[in-house]
């Protein structure tokens, strides 16, 4: 039985152009941002405040020349944590354990930096390497849990992360913390074990270059190697990838190990930067993991888009404080906007999965 003819109005060139435009990959991310901004404006207006004034304060606070150094450093950390989410996302998996991997990286870097006695040229690289190994190994645990025991990666990473955070907190409070300090923290690292500075900048240091190199490496692997192709194939259709000879279990192991290693490197960079010590909760309170996840989802895991989407969440995070000072709007609004973006993108994923399932059933 042939399909019914398409109505005349749907065959109009403008209508067809609109239908093609709606299916463009950029439409959904941009639409998610627009919806988040509109919802934020409604919330601000309901509180009796001016949305334009609030958003202007966000932009001015983020791009103020006096705070631009801090803004760039935050952008680097969000880009790093966006890579943590984007690497497994490319194969259709979600790493929600960035917090645990982040603090384990900070712990490894703190132990090496505070107790190794290495020469200046080796202390920082060895600390970063130790952070990548420990956090990468911890992230890789989720892959065999999924392939051998059927525990989804999204579940195992979510449940294992608080365990890592609790272990690091315990060690800081009772084992490696500074004696007699009011806050659970390590001693300040020696000069030889501090992240190298970039000129006279106070916040931005060589960690920015490391994160940029990580993003370049991810782009090269994604677009120029067989591993990147396998990640994209499995992300598009896992069964087809397995049928085509892709070893999905091994690929997941590598993706989760790389994702955890990047989180560990970010944790090491933050820990080795000012104030040059590991403090309980300091790596988690800025919310880099959540912002990085939102940036990765908005970019769809695409390497070229992550630096762009990270700018949006950097502006929200840094400008939120200025918005609170200038427009009396709580900085928690930035968290609301990030959450709305994630919800819209998640709903789109659910709709796409249902549509693909219906087509498969036919």
C-alpha positions in Angstrom: 0.0 0.0 0.0 1.5 3.3 -1.1 1.9 6.3 1.3 -0.7 9.1 0.9 0.5 12.1 -1.2 2.1 14.9 0.7 -0.3 18.0 1.1 0.3 20.8 -1.3 1.2 23.3 1.5 4.0 21.0 2.7 5.6 21.0 -0.8 6.1 24.7 -0.8 9.8 25.6 -1.0 9.7 27.8 2.1 8.0 25.1 4.1 10.6 22.6 3.0 13.4 25.0 3.8 11.9 25.5 7.3 11.6 21.7 7.9 15.3 21.2 6.9 16.3 24.1 9.2 14.5 22.6 12.1 16.4 19.3 11.7 19.8 21.1 11.7 22.0 20.0 14.6 22.5 23.6 15.8 18.8 24.2 16.3 18.3 22.2 19.4 21.3 23.6 21.4 20.5 27.1 20.4 16.8 26.5 21.3 17.8 25.1 24.6 19.8 28.3 25.4 17.0 30.5 24.3 14.4 28.6 26.4 16.8 28.8 29.4 17.2 32.6 29.0 13.5 33.1 28.7 12.7 31.0 31.8 15.4 32.9 33.7 13.8 36.2 32.6 10.4 35.0 33.8 11.9 34.1 37.2 13.6 37.4 37.5 10.5 39.4 36.5 8.4 37.4 38.9 10.7 38.5 41.7 10.0 42.1 40.7 13.4 42.7 39.1 14.5 43.8 35.6 15.8 40.8 33.5 17.7 43.1 31.1 19.6 44.6 34.1 20.4 41.2 35.5 21.7 39.8 32.2 23.7 42.9 31.6 25.3 42.5 35.0 26.2 38.9 34.1 28.0 40.0 30.9 29.7 42.9 32.4 30.9 40.8 35.4 32.3 38.1 33.2 34.1 40.3 30.7 35.2 43.0 33.0 39.0 43.6 32.3 39.7 43.4 36.0 38.2 39.9 36.2 39.1 38.6 32.8 42.1 36.7 34.2 39.8 34.8 36.5 37.2 34.3 33.7 39.8 32.6 31.5 40.9 30.3 34.3 37.3 29.2 34.9 36.8 28.7 31.2 39.8 26.3 31.1 38.4 24.3 34.0 35.0 24.0 32.5 36.5 23.0 29.2 38.5 20.3 31.0 35.4 18.9 32.7 33.4 19.2 29.5 36.0 16.8 27.9 35.4 14.4 30.8 31.7 14.2 29.8 32.3 14.4 26.1 34.6 11.5 25.6 32.2 8.8 26.8 29.3 10.8 25.4 30.7 10.3 21.9 29.9 6.6 22.3 26.5 7.2 23.9 27.7 6.8 27.6 27.3 9.3 30.4 30.1 9.8 33.0 28.4 11.3 36.0 31.4 10.6 38.3 33.4 13.6 37.4 33.4 14.9 41.0 35.0 11.7 42.4 37.6 11.5 39.6 38.4 15.2 40.1 39.1 14.9 43.8 41.2 11.8 43.3 43.3 13.7 40.9 43.7 16.5 43.4 44.6 13.9 46.1 47.3 12.3 43.9 48.8 15.6 43.0 48.8 16.8 46.6 50.6 13.7 47.8 53.2 13.9 45.1 53.7 17.6 45.4 53.8 17.7 49.2 55.9 14.7 50.0 58.0 13.6 46.9 60.9 16.1 47.2 61.3 16.0 43.4 63.3 18.7 41.6 61.4 21.7 40.2 61.2 20.5 36.6 59.8 17.1 37.7 57.5 17.8 40.6 54.6 19.3 38.6 54.7 16.8 35.6 54.9 13.8 38.0 52.0 15.1 40.1 49.9 15.6 37.0 50.8 12.1 35.7 50.0 10.5 39.1 46.6 12.3 39.1 45.8 11.1 35.6 46.7 7.5 36.5 44.7 7.3 39.7 41.6 9.1 38.3 41.8 7.2 35.0 42.0 3.9 36.8 39.0 4.9 39.0 37.0 6.0 35.9 37.8 2.7 34.1 36.2 0.6 36.8 32.8 1.5 35.4 33.5 -0.2 32.0 33.8 -3.8 33.3 30.9 -3.2 35.7 28.8 -2.5 32.6 30.1 -5.2 30.3 30.5 -8.0 32.8 27.8 -7.3 35.4 25.3 -5.2 33.4 25.5 -2.1 35.6 25.1 0.9 33.3 28.0 3.3 33.3 25.7 6.2 34.1 24.7 4.4 37.3 28.1 3.1 38.4 29.8 6.5 37.9 27.0 8.3 39.8 27.3 5.9 42.8 31.1 5.5 42.9 31.7 9.3 42.9 30.5 10.0 46.4 32.7 7.1 47.7 35.8 8.7 46.2 34.8 12.1 47.6 34.2 10.6 51.1 37.6 8.8 51.1 39.5 12.0 50.1 37.6 13.9 52.8 38.5 11.3 55.4 42.2 11.4 54.4 42.3 15.2 54.6 40.7 15.3 58.0 42.5 12.5 59.7 45.6 11.4 57.7 47.3 13.9 55.5 45.7 17.2 56.6 47.6 20.1 58.2 47.9 19.7 61.9 46.0 22.1 64.0 44.3 23.8 61.0 40.6 24.9 61.4 39.9 23.6 57.9 40.7 20.1 56.6 43.5 20.9 54.2 47.1 20.0 53.3 50.2 22.0 54.0 51.1 24.6 51.3 53.2 23.0 48.6 56.8 24.0 48.2 57.7 26.5 45.4 59.0 23.6 43.3 55.7 21.9 43.2 53.5 24.8 42.2 51.9 25.1 38.8 54.0 27.4 36.6 52.7 30.9 36.1 51.9 32.7 32.9 53.5 36.1 33.1 52.0 38.3 35.8 48.5 36.6 35.7 47.1 35.8 39.1 44.7 33.0 38.2 45.5 31.7 34.8 48.7 29.6 34.5 50.2 26.8 32.4 47.2 24.8 33.2 45.4 26.7 30.5 47.9 25.5 27.9 47.5 21.9 29.2 43.7 22.0 28.9 44.0 23.4 25.4 46.4 20.6 24.4 43.9 18.1 25.8 41.2 19.6 23.6 43.4 19.5 20.6 44.3 15.9 21.3 40.6 15.0 21.7 39.8 16.7 18.3 42.6 14.8 16.6 41.5 11.4 18.0 37.9 12.1 17.2 38.4 13.2 13.7 41.7 11.6 12.5 41.9 8.1 14.1 40.1 4.8 13.9 39.3 5.0 17.6 37.4 8.3 17.0 35.5 6.7 14.2 34.6 3.7 16.4 33.4 6.0 19.1 31.0 7.8 16.8 29.8 4.6 15.2 29.0 3.0 18.6 27.4 6.3 19.7 25.1 6.3 16.6 24.2 2.6 16.8 25.8 0.3 19.3 24.4 -2.9 17.8 25.6 -1.9 14.3 29.1 -1.1 15.8 29.3 -4.5 17.5 28.1 -6.2 14.3 30.8 -4.4 12.3 33.5 -5.8 14.6 34.0 -3.0 17.1 34.9 -4.4 20.5 32.5 -2.3 22.5 33.8 -3.4 25.9 37.4 -2.5 25.2 36.3 0.8 23.6 34.2 1.7 26.7 37.2 0.8 29.0 39.5 3.2 27.0 36.9 5.9 26.9 36.2 5.8 30.6 39.9 5.6 31.4 40.6 8.7 29.2 37.7 10.5 30.7 38.8 9.9 34.3 42.4 10.8 33.4 41.3 14.2 32.1 39.3 14.8 35.3 42.3 13.9 37.3 44.5 16.3 35.3 42.0 19.1 35.9 41.9 18.3 39.6 45.7 18.4 39.7 45.9 21.7 37.9 43.4 23.3 40.4 45.2 21.8 43.4 48.7 22.9 42.2 47.4 26.4 41.6 46.8 29.1 44.3 46.4 28.7 47.2 48.7 25.7 46.5 47.1 23.2 48.8 44.2 20.6 48.7 41.2 21.8 50.8 38.3 19.6 51.6 35.4 20.5 49.2 37.3 23.2 47.4 37.4 21.3 44.1 33.6 20.7 44.2 32.2 24.0 45.4 32.7 25.9 42.1 30.5 23.4 40.2 32.9 22.8 37.3 31.7 19.2 36.9 28.1 20.2 36.4 29.0 23.1 34.1 31.3 20.9 32.1 28.5 18.3 31.7 26.1 21.0 30.5 28.7 22.3 28.0 29.4 18.8 26.7 25.7 18.1 26.2 25.2 21.4 24.5 28.1 20.6 22.1 26.8 17.1 21.5 30.3 15.9 22.4 31.8 17.5 19.3 35.3 18.7 20.0 35.1 21.9 18.0 32.1 23.1 19.8 33.2 22.5 23.4 35.3 25.7 23.7 32.3 27.7 22.4 29.7 26.1 24.7 32.0 26.4 27.6 32.1 30.2 27.1 28.3 30.3 27.9 28.6 28.5 31.2 31.7 30.4 32.1 29.8 33.6 31.7 26.9 32.3 33.8 29.3 31.1 36.5 31.6 34.1 36.7 28.9 36.7 35.9 26.5 35.2 38.5 28.4 36.8 41.3 28.3 40.2 39.6 24.5 39.7 39.0 24.0 39.1 42.7 25.9 42.2 43.6 24.6 44.6 41.0 21.0 43.4 40.3 20.2 41.6 43.6 19.5 38.4 41.7 20.8 35.3 43.5 23.7 33.6 41.7 21.8 30.3 42.0 19.9 31.5 39.0 22.9 30.4 36.9 22.5 26.9 38.2 18.8 27.0 37.2 19.7 28.1 33.7 22.3 25.3 33.3 19.7 22.8 34.6 17.1 24.0 32.1 19.6 23.5 29.2 20.3 19.9 30.4 16.6 19.1 30.7 15.8 20.4 27.2 18.6 18.5 25.7 17.6 15.3 27.7 14.0 15.7 26.5 15.3 15.9 22.9 17.3 12.7 23.4 14.3 10.9 24.7 12.1 12.0 21.8 14.8 11.0 19.3 15.1 7.5 20.9 11.4 7.0 20.8 11.2 8.0 17.2 14.0 5.7 16.3 12.3 2.9 18.2 9.1 3.5 16.4 10.8 3.4 13.0 12.6 0.2 14.0 9.3 -1.4 15.0 7.8 -0.6 11.6 
